[in-house]
């Protein structure tokens, strides 16, 4: 029944943490469903976040997948970036409508505020910004290298010129395929090998990582849709399983309000009679105002009250008021009001046309 939302930038360990939580809950006999980008897209594709239209479609698909799986018996884990607070609010409304608890797990990379990236040789080149993964790295020649994103420093010829300036030592970005081919055997430590299958295989370019960092909206526990909030820094910090279980199974679910409640089911006969009665009142009003003068009291079919005629009314204006009345009445259906529907509609018209 509860919903767990994982939030964080790429390479922050969300998938490993989600798998860790899934295993812990499954060991207790809970049915757990994990929804991630790969389950929706069919495969992991980081370029989705470089296209606003595709990313919007992805968020809609994730939301729909979560909504389908929310139930009173299963736990749903959403493993995605979830970096937009508006989307997190939509998920909060889903949980509220389902009357189920929700918690947010924020995964942060060590090395900077809100998951800042560690840069190779940052002390020597403080102005250089190269996004790299914080995953366990092997050192070769004293220079750490990250899986999938590498920075290789090669001394170039002294006479090389870039943008009109001679550079003796310029950073060279290595293609992901080349890095994996040459350095991947030294990048996986025994501790990380056990959960390597849970690491995202999608490659995020440095430019996309920088863009996501700028767009990222950090969760704030003061917002009701971001609490309870659990922040986990790196893979060394243990996941607060006890607190998460308490938030999911011991906390009271947020009560639904009118914006998240489903409209009550109304019988087909009620809606048919509502449509028929309001149509008859409008037809009688359009016919009666042809011979009426301002100040007359109009007697309409099916009503016991009168409507004071003040000005000629158009069919478009009356149709708009009729739609509003039907929408409100559908949200509060009551068969006991059927004999009074015509008078209620007449009163609504009288109040709206003042």
C-alpha positions as a printed Julia matrix, in Angstrom:
354×3 Matrix{Float64}:
   0.0     0.0     0.0
   2.67    2.63    0.86
   4.59    4.58   -1.77
   8.35    5.17   -1.58
   9.76    7.85   -3.89
  13.51    7.89   -4.54
  15.0    11.21   -5.56
  18.48   12.25   -6.64
  20.83   13.03   -9.48
  22.3    10.33  -11.74
  24.98    8.09  -10.2
  23.79    8.88   -6.67
  23.04    5.23   -5.82
  19.23    5.38   -6.14
  18.91    2.03   -7.89
  21.12    0.24   -5.36
  19.23    1.78   -2.47
  15.89    0.88   -4.07
  17.04   -2.71   -4.5
  18.27   -2.77   -0.9
  14.91   -1.53    0.35
  13.03   -3.95   -1.9
  15.0    -6.87   -0.56
  14.47   -5.81    3.06
  10.71   -5.43    2.61
  10.38   -8.63    0.58
  12.18  -10.52    3.35
   9.39   -9.43    5.69
   6.74  -10.86    3.37
   5.66   -7.61    1.7
   4.75   -7.55   -1.97
   6.95   -4.87   -3.54
   6.73   -3.32   -7.01
   9.65   -1.27   -8.36
   8.85    1.29  -11.06
  11.82    2.82  -12.87
  12.69    4.4   -16.2
  13.73    1.09  -17.75
  10.42   -0.59  -16.88
   8.53    2.21  -18.64
  10.84    2.83  -21.62
  11.86   -0.8   -22.11
  15.52    0.19  -21.75
  17.52    2.85  -19.93
  17.98    5.95  -22.09
  19.62    9.0   -20.55
  18.91   11.13  -23.63
  15.27   11.32  -22.55
  16.26   14.03  -20.06
  17.79   16.08  -22.89
  14.41   16.4   -24.65
  11.64   18.19  -22.77
   8.83   16.54  -24.75
  10.16   13.0   -24.2
  10.87   13.74  -20.54
   7.32   15.0   -20.03
   5.97   11.81  -21.62
   8.25    9.75  -19.36
   6.93   11.48  -16.24
   3.38   10.81  -17.37
   4.16    7.14  -17.95
   5.85    6.82  -14.54
   2.89    8.47  -12.84
   0.43    6.16  -14.61
   2.48    3.08  -13.74
   2.59    4.07  -10.07
  -1.14    4.79  -10.04
  -1.92    1.34  -11.5
   0.14   -0.45   -8.86
  -0.99    1.46   -5.77
  -3.12   -0.83   -3.67
  -3.93   -1.61   -0.05
  -1.56   -4.57    0.11
   1.56   -3.81   -1.98
   4.48   -1.42   -1.57
   5.4     0.65   -4.64
   8.95    1.99   -5.04
   9.53    4.69   -7.67
  13.18    4.71   -8.72
  13.79    7.74  -10.92
  15.35   11.2   -10.77
  12.12   12.87   -9.54
  13.96   16.18   -9.44
  10.91   18.39  -10.12
   8.95   19.31   -7.01
   5.77   19.67   -9.08
   6.02   16.02  -10.09
   6.67   15.01   -6.49
   3.51   16.91   -5.55
   1.55   14.91   -8.14
   2.83   11.7    -6.56
   1.8    13.04   -3.14
  -1.71   13.64   -4.48
  -1.79   10.07   -5.83
  -0.91    8.68   -2.42
  -3.4    10.97   -0.75
  -6.17    9.92   -3.1
  -5.33    6.25   -2.44
  -5.21    6.98    1.33
  -1.77    5.47    1.62
   1.39    6.69    3.41
   4.28    8.1     1.42
   7.95    8.8     2.15
  10.8    10.32    0.16
  14.37    8.99    0.09
  16.87   11.57   -1.16
  20.17   10.07   -2.37
  23.12   12.46   -2.39
  26.54   11.95   -3.87
  29.38   12.68   -1.49
  31.61   15.59   -2.3
  29.37   18.63   -2.64
  26.07   20.32   -1.78
  23.07   18.63   -3.37
  25.31   15.99   -4.86
  28.15   18.03   -6.28
  30.57   16.16   -8.48
  34.1    15.35   -7.53
  36.56   16.51  -10.21
  39.85   14.87  -10.98
  42.77   17.03   -9.82
  40.34   19.59   -8.4
  43.07   21.09   -6.24
  45.28   21.77   -9.23
  42.51   23.03  -11.52
  39.81   24.61   -9.34
  38.14   26.32  -12.32
  37.72   23.18  -14.35
  34.29   21.55  -14.11
  34.15   17.97  -15.3
  31.26   15.81  -14.16
  32.24   12.34  -13.08
  30.61    9.49  -11.25
  31.29    8.96   -7.56
  31.04    5.21   -7.96
  34.06    3.2    -6.67
  37.02    4.18   -8.78
  40.35    2.6    -9.51
  43.48    4.68   -9.46
  46.02    4.44  -12.19
  49.04    6.6   -11.8
  47.45    8.47   -8.91
  44.56    9.86  -11.06
  41.08    8.56  -10.19
  38.93    7.55  -13.11
  35.15    7.06  -13.16
  33.21    4.37  -14.94
  31.59    5.64  -18.09
  33.09    9.15  -17.77
  36.81    9.61  -17.95
  39.18   12.56  -18.01
  42.54   11.76  -19.5
  45.23   14.37  -19.23
  47.74   14.08  -22.08
  50.59   16.5   -22.58
  50.2    17.96  -26.04
  52.75   19.64  -28.25
  53.9    23.0   -27.01
  52.87   24.63  -30.24
  49.24   23.46  -30.18
  46.78   26.33  -30.26
  43.17   26.22  -29.03
  41.02   29.32  -29.53
  44.13   31.35  -30.25
  45.94   30.37  -27.05
  48.8    27.91  -26.72
  48.09   25.16  -24.23
  50.76   22.76  -23.09
  48.46   20.58  -21.03
  44.82   20.56  -22.11
  42.25   18.05  -20.81
  41.06   15.55  -23.31
  37.65   13.92  -22.9
  37.68   10.22  -23.6
  34.73    8.56  -25.29
  32.68    6.32  -22.97
  33.29    3.23  -25.1
  37.04    3.77  -25.05
  37.08    4.27  -21.3
  35.07    1.16  -20.62
  37.21   -0.89  -22.95
  40.49    0.08  -21.36
  39.76    0.86  -17.74
  36.65   -1.05  -16.76
  38.52   -4.05  -15.27
  40.08   -1.78  -12.65
  36.92    0.18  -11.82
  34.85   -2.41   -9.98
  35.77   -3.18   -6.43
  34.74   -6.41   -4.7
  32.18   -4.5    -2.6
  30.56   -2.95   -5.64
  30.66   -6.09   -7.75
  27.94   -7.7    -5.66
  25.42   -5.06   -6.63
  26.82   -4.07  -10.01
  23.71   -5.34  -11.77
  21.66   -2.72   -9.95
  23.76    0.2   -11.2
  22.28    2.3   -13.98
  23.86    1.4   -17.31
  22.73    4.64  -18.95
  25.48    7.09  -19.8
  24.89   10.73  -18.92
  27.1    13.17  -20.77
  28.86   15.87  -18.75
  26.69   18.52  -20.4
  23.49   16.67  -19.44
  24.72   16.12  -15.9
  25.42   19.81  -15.54
  21.98   20.68  -16.92
  20.26   18.27  -14.54
  22.21   19.72  -11.63
  21.0    23.21  -12.5
  17.4    22.03  -12.92
  17.38   19.94   -9.76
  14.93   21.1    -7.07
  16.23   19.85   -3.73
  13.56   18.25   -1.48
  12.54   20.31    1.55
  11.0    18.6     4.56
   8.97   21.74    5.23
   6.87   20.87    2.18
   4.14   18.37    2.96
   4.8    16.48   -0.29
   8.49   16.02    0.66
   8.0    14.53    4.12
   8.85   12.32    5.78
  12.24   12.88    4.14
  15.24   10.56    4.54
  18.58   11.81    3.19
  21.29    9.25    2.44
  24.79   10.39    1.49
  26.86    7.91   -0.49
  26.83    4.14   -0.23
  28.76    4.09    3.03
  25.89    5.56    5.04
  23.4     2.82    6.0
  19.84    3.07    4.76
  17.52    3.92    7.71
  15.34    0.85    7.22
  13.7     1.02   10.66
  12.63    4.63   10.2
  11.38    3.97    6.68
   9.32    1.0     7.86
   7.85    3.13   10.64
   6.95    5.88    8.18
   5.3     3.41    5.81
   3.43    1.14    8.19
   2.96    3.09   11.42
   2.16    6.6    10.21
  -1.37    7.61    9.4
  -2.06    8.26    5.73
  -2.84   11.89    4.79
  -6.62   12.39    4.6
  -7.97   13.02    1.1
  -9.6    16.33    0.25
 -11.99   17.31   -2.5
  -9.29   17.79   -5.15
  -8.02   14.21   -4.71
 -11.34   12.44   -4.1
 -13.06   10.62   -6.92
 -16.46   11.91   -7.88
 -19.3     9.82   -6.43
 -20.85    7.39   -8.85
 -24.23    8.54  -10.08
 -26.77    6.28  -11.74
 -27.42    6.66  -15.43
 -31.08    7.51  -14.83
 -30.14   10.4   -12.51
 -27.83   11.96  -15.1
 -30.4    11.45  -17.84
 -33.14   13.14  -15.83
 -30.79   15.97  -14.85
 -29.96   16.6   -18.49
 -33.6    16.4   -19.54
 -34.93   18.72  -16.81
 -32.31   21.43  -17.37
 -32.9    21.27  -21.15
 -36.65   21.77  -20.65
 -36.06   24.78  -18.39
 -33.75   26.4   -20.93
 -36.15   25.77  -23.8
 -39.03   27.25  -21.77
 -36.95   30.3   -20.85
 -35.91   30.98  -24.45
 -39.54   30.76  -25.53
 -40.91   32.87  -22.66
 -38.48   35.76  -23.12
 -39.69   36.34  -26.69
 -42.8    38.12  -25.39
 -41.49   39.26  -22.01
 -40.46   42.74  -20.96
 -38.01   43.6   -18.16
 -39.68   43.14  -14.8
 -41.96   40.25  -15.77
 -42.08   37.07  -13.7
 -41.59   34.07  -15.96
 -43.29   30.73  -15.25
 -41.19   27.9   -16.67
 -42.17   24.24  -17.24
 -41.59   21.88  -14.32
 -41.02   24.68  -11.8
 -43.19   26.06   -9.0
 -41.17   29.26   -8.66
 -40.81   32.27  -10.96
 -37.83   33.88  -12.61
 -37.72   37.68  -12.86
 -36.87   38.74  -16.4
 -34.33   41.58  -16.46
 -32.72   41.4   -19.91
 -32.65   39.22  -23.01
 -30.47   36.14  -22.57
 -28.49   34.32  -25.26
 -28.46   30.56  -25.66
 -24.66   30.48  -25.28
 -24.85   32.18  -21.86
 -27.6    29.88  -20.65
 -25.78   26.78  -21.94
 -22.63   27.77  -20.02
 -24.65   28.15  -16.79
 -26.35   24.82  -17.44
 -22.99   23.05  -17.78
 -21.8    24.56  -14.5
 -24.96   23.44  -12.71
 -24.69   19.9   -14.1
 -21.0    19.63  -13.11
 -21.77   20.65   -9.53
 -24.83   18.39   -9.26
 -22.88   15.37  -10.59
 -20.42   15.74   -7.72
 -23.27   15.61   -5.17
 -25.86   13.23   -6.66
 -29.0    12.69   -4.62
 -32.09   11.01   -6.02
 -34.18   12.66   -3.33
 -33.56   16.0    -5.06
 -35.02   14.86   -8.38
 -38.46   16.52   -7.83
 -36.71   19.77   -6.9
 -34.08   19.82   -9.67
 -36.07   22.24  -11.86
 -36.54   24.71   -8.99
 -32.88   24.32   -7.97
 -31.76   25.09  -11.52
 -34.09   28.09  -11.64
 -32.63   29.42   -8.39
 -29.12   28.92   -9.76
 -30.03   30.91  -12.87
 -31.59   33.65  -10.79
 -28.45   34.0    -8.64
 -26.02   33.83  -11.6
 -27.88   36.35  -13.79
 -27.92   39.16  -11.26
